[in-house]
Amino acid sequence: MEVRALNRTEKEQTIATLQKQIEQYRGAVLANFRGLTVEQINQIRQRLREEKVSFHVVKNTLMKLASRGTDFEKVNQYLEGPTAIAISYGNPVSLIKILLDFVRTQPLLEIKVGLVEGQLVSPQELKGIATLPSRETMMAQVMGTIQMPASQLAGAIINPIQQLLYVFQTRRDQMAAAEGSGS
């Protein structure tokens, strides 16, 4: 397969496209894809596309130019050799989970580094992030924790009232029984 060099206009368009993508990112992962077949790359691309994640193989020099003045400059030191970049515009945890699942079956895909909301993340740290529960699950856990003290407070208020009502009911029953036997 012959690779054609990009002309100046194509390079400028590629840089402009990359700049738009990295302005809106929430998470990104750089990977070395050397050794993967075209079919394997298409599989990962398809899976990522389902989660609205873009996956590009870009020239390192063009990515460095596109990242000037952005958080993405932090990854420039990892732009060596064949590099694929997966960019998430939504939940970065989904991107990380998909790539790490793919690496389990295709270990030739080597994760270089991640960038999550401006912070460089090592491959080991990415594994830790992948074990986090989903946002919805965490929100449910937080809401449960917030509601627990409120329900405990309600119980603390209602229990004495219920006990007092029980005492009144018992006393009323006793008085009614005494009246009934005294007549």
N, C-alpha and C positions, 0 to 999 in steps of 0.2 A: 504494500500500500504506500503510495507516494503522498507525502505531506507537502502541501503548498504553503508558501510563505504568505502572510497577510500583507496587503498593501497599506499605506499610511491611513487611508480612509477607514478601512476595516479595523485597523488597530484602534483608531480614535473611537469608532462605534463600540468596539468591545470594551474599551476602558469606560466609556459613558454608561454602558449597560451594567458593568460591574459596580460602578459608583452608586447607581440607583439601588442595586441590590444590597450593597453593604450599608447604605444609609438606613434601611428599614429592618436590618437583621435583629434577632433576639439571641440567636445562637448559631455557631458555625463549627465545623470540624474539618480539619485538613487531614488527608490520608494519602499514603503512597499506594498506588493501585498496580504497581509493576507486577507482572505475572498473571494478572486476571485476564480472562478471555473477554471478548466483546460481549458475549452472551451473559457472562457474570456481571459485567458493568451495567448492562441493560436491566438485569434483574434488580440490582440495588437501586438504579435510577427509577424503575417502575414502582418499587416499594416506597421510596422516598416521595415520589410524585403524589402517591395516595394521601400522604400527610402534608401536602403542599410545601414540600421542601425542595429547593433547587439543588441540582448536583451537576457540577461543571468540572471539566478538565481544562485548566487554563494555563497559559504561558506565565511562568513565574514573574517575568519582567512586567507583563501587562498588569498582573495583580498588584505588584508593588507600586506601579504608577497609579492605579485606581484607588489604592488604600491611603495615599498621602493625606495627612491631616485627619485621619479617622482612627477609631479604635483598632481597626484591622492592621494598622502599622505594626502592632505588637506581634503579629504572626509572620512578619517578613523574614525573620531568621529561620523559619521552618519551610520557606519556599525554595526548596532545593530538590532537584530530581523531579520525576513525574509526580505531580500533585493534583489531587482532586479536592474540590471544596464543596461541602454540603452546607447550604445556608437555610436556616429556619426563620420564618417570620412570625411564628406562633410559639408554641411551647417547645423550648429547646430540649426538654427531657425526651420527647417523642423521637426527635432526630437521633439523640445519643443511644436510646434503646434500640432503634432500628439498626444503626451501624454496628453496635456491639453484638446484636443477634447475628448479623451477617458475618462478622469476623469469626464467630464460633464455627460457622460452617465453611467459611472461606478465609482461612488464616493468612492468605497472601495479601489481603487488604490490611495494611498497617496504619493504625491511627497515629498521626504525628502529634497533634495538639488540638485542643478545643478553645473556643472563645465564646464565653457565655456572658452576655450583657456587659461586655467590656473587660472581663477578667480572663486571663489565660488559664487554661485548665489542662493538667497533664492527663495522659491516658488512664493512669490509675485513679485520678480524681473523677474522670468521666464515668468509670465503673461505679464509683460511689453514688454519683448523681443518678445513674440508671436504676439504682435500687430504691430511689425515693418513690413514694406513692404519688398517684396522679394529683393534680391540683384539686379536682373535685373531692377526692378522698381526704386530702389534707384539710380542705374547707369544712367537710363534715366532721372531722375530728376536732377542729377548733370550735365549731359551733356546739358540739357535744360538751366540750370542756367549759365553754361559757355558760351553757344552760344548766350544767350540773349544780353549781352553787345556788342558782335561782330556785331550782326544784328543791334543793336541800333547805333553803330559807323558807320556801312555801310550806314544806313539811314541818319545819320547826314552829311555824306560826299556827298551822292548822291542827297539829296533834294536841296541844293543850286545850284548844277550843273543843275538839271532839271529845276529849276526856271530861271536860267540864259539862258538856251536853249529856254525856253518858251518866255522870253523877246526878244531874238534874232528872234525867229520865228514870234512873233507879229510885231516886227519892220520891218522885211522883208516883211510881208503881207501888212503892211501900205505903205511901199515904192513901192511895186508892184501895189497897188491900186492907189497911187498917180501918178505913171507913166502911168497907164492905163487911168486915167481921164485927164491927162495933154496932151495927144497926140491929 
